[in-house]
Amino acid sequence: MSTYILKRLLLMIPTLLIILLINFMVIQLAPGGPVEQAIYQAQQVNGLAHTGLQYQGKQGLTPEMLEKINIQYGFDQPLHIRFWEMLTRYAQFDLGQSFFKDKPVTELIWEKLPVSLSLGLWSTLLIYLVSIPLGIRKARKHGSLFDQTTSLMLAVGYAIPAFIFAILLIVFFAGGSYLHRLPLQGIRSQNFAELSFFAKIQDYFWHMALPLLAMVLGGFASLTYLVKFSFVEELSKQYVLAARAKGLTEHAVLYRHVFRNAILVLIAGLPEVLIGVFFVGNLFIEIIFNLDGLGVLGFEAIIQRDYPVIFGTLFIFTLLGLILRLLSDLLYQLIDPRIHFSSRRGSQ
């Protein structure tokens, strides 16, 4: 197992290099970067940008001004040198300085991380707490009225994205048109610092209620389907019939034998679920509810072409995804000791 972990850790290095190289080339070659934006702003200050027109190129700026702008954003060096300097800094976990926020990228990520972590962890936990029991019950009652009724509910949840649920919840419960029972935006009240410890916890969950509910409604359907069909497949296998023939109760058959095998599918998809919830699903929810997290940070960086923030967040997301994939493999063997990665590699 230690050899497998070491090889997986070593494989992370070329994976990170390839992903960073592809994104570096795509973003660097795209028009409208920070240099062009700075040139346009300088033109507006000097009265050189015409009303009703967008970027006018480098007209009216002296070569000295253009050179100063390129040096300011580090674009006075060739592409390969900029890429190598970026990799050198990343090896020391120095993600650079933001072009527009005048802060180190690591500081920005640490500032926004608690919001995204709290939203992602709580929503993932709630989704699994809802989907696993519901999927198991649907598998046990496959084809029944309960299964058909809940399948209709799941079809609606699967078809409607989380941000649509967020808008509907705002309309009904946050003063949009009907009730005003829950806060519209933010993660805490203005007087949060003055509250007692238990009042702070209550205030936190009061503000998180609508975002979490929107993410659960938009994310539990697919996982419930996955749980159901995984358990349906396992319940039809011979070892289940043998366990029942030995006189074991249905609860013992389900949770002592079937659960361990069926849950492997969920563990395999856990890294993708976490990455999707944290950094993709969070984006619209953070924007709608004005939650200042990593999703909003990455979105603003792409709009502004803030390259250090783009590559820094991309680096962190990719690294977390690779680590989560490794952890899921380790959980595989922890749940089912019959799985041996060394023997699997030897047979290939």
N, C-alpha and C positions, 0 to 999 in steps of 0.2 A: 504493500500500500504506500509506503514512504517513497518508493521509486516512482510509482504512478503519480503521486502528488508533485514530486520534483519535476517530472517530465511535463506535467500540465502547467506548472509555473513557468518553466522555460519556454513553452509554446506560447505563453501570453505575450512575450516580447515581440516576436515577429508579427503576431496578430495586431498588437497595438501600433507597430510601425506601419503596417500596410493600411490600416484604417486611417491613421493620421495623415499618411502621405496622400491618399485619395482625396480626403476632405481638404487638405492643404492646397492641392492643385486646383480643385474645383472652385474653392472660395477665392483663392488668390487671382485666378484668371477671370473671374466674373467682374463685370463693370460695376461702378458705383461704390467703390471701397472708401475707406476713411480718407485717403489722400484726395480723391475726387470731391468728397463732401467738404473737406477743409478748403479746397480751392474754390468751391462754390460759395462757401461762407465768406471767404476773403473777398470774392468778387462783390458780394452783397454789401460788405462793409465799405468797399471802395466805390460803390455805386455803379458797378460794371455789369450786374445781372439785370436783364431786361424783365419788365413786368409781364407775367403770363407765360414766361419761358422757364424751363428748368435748366439743368446744368449746361453752361455755355462753353465748356472746355477750359483751356488754359489761357484764353485770350485776356490781355490786359495785365497779366501778372509778370513781374520781372523774373528772369532766371534765378536770381538770388532768393526770391520768395518761394519759387517752386522747389529749389534745392533745400531750403529750410524746412518746408512742409514734409518733403520726403525723408529727411533726416529725423524729423520729429517722430514719425511713425515707423521708422526703421526700414523704409523702402528704398534706401540708397544702396542696398546690397542686393546681389543676385538671388534668385529663388533658392538655389541649393544651399547658399550660405545661411539664408534666413531659416530654412528648414532645419539645418544642422544645429544652429544656435538654439532653436526652439527645443529640439530633442535633448540637447545638453542641459538646458534648464529643467526640462521635465524629468530627467533622470535624477535631479536633486529636488523634485517636487516644487520647483519654482515655476509657477504658471504665468508669470509675467505681470504687467501692469495694464489695467483697462485704459483704452484710448479716451473714453468719454466720461468715466466715473471717477477718474483720478484716484483709484484704489488698487491694491494688489488683487489679482483674481482669486487667490486663496481666501483672502479676507471677505470678498463678496460672496463666495460660495459658502463660507462658514456662517455668514449673516443670514443667507436665504435658506440654508439647509434645514434648520429646525422646523420651519413651516412645512416644507415638502415632506420631511420625514414623518412628522405627526400626521399629516393628511394621508400619506401613503401607507404607513403602518396600521393606523386605525381602520382605514377603508379595506385594506387587504385582510385584516383580522375579521372584520365584520362580514366580508364577502365569503370567506371560508366557513365562518360559523353558520351562515345561512345556507350556503350551497351544499356543503357536505351532508348535513342531516336531510335536507330536502331531496338531494340526489339519491341518497340511500333509500329513503321512503318511496320515491318514484320507482326505483329498481325493484323493491319488494312488491309493489303494487302495479307492476308493469301491465298496461292495457286496461286498468280499472278506470272508473269515473274520476277518481282523484288524480290519476296520471294524466288523463286527457284534459281535465280542467286546469291543472297547473302548467301543462304544456302550452296552453293558450296564453297564460300569463307570462310564461318564459319567452314566447314568441314576440310578445309586445316589448318586453325588456331587452331582448336581443336586437330588435329592429330600431329602437330609439336610443341614440347616443346619450351619454351622461350629461352633456351640456344642455340638451333639450329638457331633461328632467330638472336640471338646475334652474332653468328659466321658468318652468312651470311651478316649481316650489317657491320661487321668489314671488310669482304672481299670486299664489294662494296663501302663503304663510309669512311673507316679509313685507307686507304693505303695498304690494303691487296693485291689487284690485279688491281683495277680500279681507283677509285677516292680517294683523301685524303682531304676530306672536314671537317671531324670531328675528335676530339682527340680519340686516341686509348684506353687510360686508365687514371685513376685518376679522382678526383672530382674537381680539380682546377689547374690553371697554376702555374708555379714556381714563377712568379712575381705577384701572387694574392694580396699580402699585399701592393704592390705599386699602385694598380689600384684604380680608383675612385669608388664611391658607385655604380653607374649605370653600370660601366664597370665590377665590381665584380658580379653583378646579371647576366649580359650577359655571362660572363665567366663560371659561375656556370651552367646555363642552356645549354650552349654550350657543356660542358663536360657531362651533364646528358642526352643529347638528345638520344644517341644510347642506353644506358641502359634502359631508360624509354620506348623508342619505342619497344625494344625487349620484355619487360614485358607486354606492352599493346597488342602487336601482339600475344603473347602466352597466354594471360589471358582473352581477351574480348569475345571469342567465347562461352564458357560455360555460362557466365552471360547473353549474348544476347539470347541464347536459353531459359534460365530460364525466362527472361522477356517476351519473345514472348509467350510461352505456358501459363504463368500466365495470361497475358492479353487476350489470346484467350479463356481461360476458363471463365474469368469474363465477356467477351463480349457476351457469350451465355446464361447468366443468365437472369432471369425474370425482375429484377430491371432495367437492361439496356433497355429492350424493353419498360418498363413503362416510363422511362425517355425520350426515343425517342418519345413515343406516346404523351407526354406532349408538344412536340414541341421544346425541347432543341436541341441546335446545337450539331454536332458531337464532336466539341472541348470541349464543356461543359460536355457532357456525359463522354468523355474520361478522362478529368483531374479533374472534380469535383466529380465524382462518382466511376469510374472504377479504377483510379490511386490509390486511398487510399486503396482499398481492394487488388489490385494486388501487391502493393509495400510491403505488409507484408511478402511475401515469400522472398524478397530480404533482408529485415531486419533480418529475421530468419537466413539466411546464412551469414550475414555480419561478425560475429566473426571468422568463419572458413576462410572466404576470407582474412580478415586482418592478421590472424595468418599465413596462407599459404603464402601470399605475403611477409610479413615481414621476416619470419624466415625460410621458405622453398624455395620459389621462388627466394629470394634474394641470396641464397647461390651460385648457379652457375653464376649468373650475377655478383656478387661481385668478384668471382674468375676470370672470363673471363676479366672483365674490371678493375681489380686490385683496387677494392673499399674496403677499410679497414673498414668493418662493423661487425655487430654481427654474420652474417652467417659465415664469415671467422673465426672469433674468436671461435665459437662453433666447427667448423670443425677441426681447429688446436688443440683444446683442446681434442677432441675425439681421434685424431691420437696420441697425446702425452700422453693420459690418465691423463690429468691435471684435477683431480677430483674436486677441488674447482670451477674451471671455468665451468666444465660440469654441476655440480649441481646448481651453481649460475645462469647460463643462463637458465637452465631448470626450476628453481624456478620462475624466472622473466617471462618466456614464459607462464607457467601454470597460474600464478597469473593474467597476462594480459588477457589470454583467458577466465578465469572465470569472470573477471570484464567486459569484452566486452559482454559476454553472459548475464550478469545482465543488462547492458545498453540496449541491444537489446530487452529484455523483457519490460523495461521501455518505450522504443520507441514504442513498440507494443501498449501499452495503450494510449500513447500520440497521435498516429496517429488514432487509433480506440478506442474511449472512451467506446465502448460497451464491451470491454474485461476487465473482473475483475478477477484477480488471486484468490482473496479470495473466490468468488463464485464458481470458477472452482475447487478449492481444496475441498470445502464443498460438491460438488456433486460427488466427487470420492469415 
